[in-house]
Amino acid sequence: MADNGIRIDVNDALGLVELLEFIRDFFGTAGPAVTEEFTAFVGTGTYSVGDLRVDLERYQLLLGGIPGDDLPPVGR
């Protein structure tokens, strides 16, 4: 069976995991104005900040990061 997976350097993956965590945390602590702007951007009832945070966490897990774990700094 052919391996059709995408390969990514471990340091790049860690960097992506950290970025996803940063964005997820930002939207988790952002005030109502950010939520309103996000809703206006994606359309009412289409996709919520909560939906985005769940997706960001899922992508973190797919890249090997576990939310809440202390990841080593990129490049080490």
C-alpha positions in Angstrom: 0.0 0.0 0.0 1.3 3.4 -0.9 2.1 5.9 1.8 0.2 9.1 0.8 0.9 10.9 4.1 2.4 14.3 4.1 5.7 14.5 5.9 6.7 17.5 7.9 9.8 18.2 10.0 9.2 17.7 13.7 10.3 21.3 14.5 7.9 22.7 11.9 5.1 20.5 13.4 5.8 21.8 16.9 5.7 25.3 15.5 2.3 24.7 14.0 1.0 23.1 17.1 2.1 26.1 19.1 0.5 28.5 16.6 -2.7 26.6 16.7 -2.7 26.6 20.5 -2.0 30.4 20.5 -5.0 31.0 18.1 -7.2 28.7 20.1 -6.4 30.3 23.4 -6.8 33.8 21.9 -10.4 33.0 20.8 -11.0 31.3 24.2 -10.3 34.6 26.0 -11.4 37.1 23.4 -14.2 39.4 24.4 -17.6 39.7 22.8 -16.4 42.2 20.2 -14.1 39.6 18.7 -16.8 37.0 18.7 -19.1 39.5 16.9 -16.5 40.3 14.3 -15.8 36.6 13.7 -19.6 35.9 13.3 -19.9 38.8 10.9 -16.9 37.4 8.9 -18.2 33.8 8.6 -21.9 34.4 8.6 -24.5 34.1 11.3 -25.0 30.5 12.5 -22.6 29.1 10.0 -19.5 28.5 12.1 -18.9 29.7 15.7 -15.8 30.6 17.7 -16.4 27.4 19.6 -16.4 25.4 16.4 -13.1 27.0 15.4 -11.6 26.2 18.8 -12.6 22.5 18.5 -11.1 22.3 15.0 -7.9 24.0 16.1 -7.5 21.5 18.9 -8.2 18.6 16.6 -5.5 19.8 14.2 -3.1 20.1 17.2 -3.8 16.5 18.0 -3.3 15.4 14.4 0.1 17.1 14.5 1.1 15.2 17.6 0.4 18.0 20.1 -1.7 17.3 23.1 -3.6 20.4 24.5 -2.3 21.1 28.0 1.1 19.4 27.5 4.2 21.5 27.8 5.8 21.2 24.4 9.5 21.7 23.9 10.6 24.9 22.3 10.9 24.8 18.5 14.4 24.0 17.4 15.4 22.1 20.5 
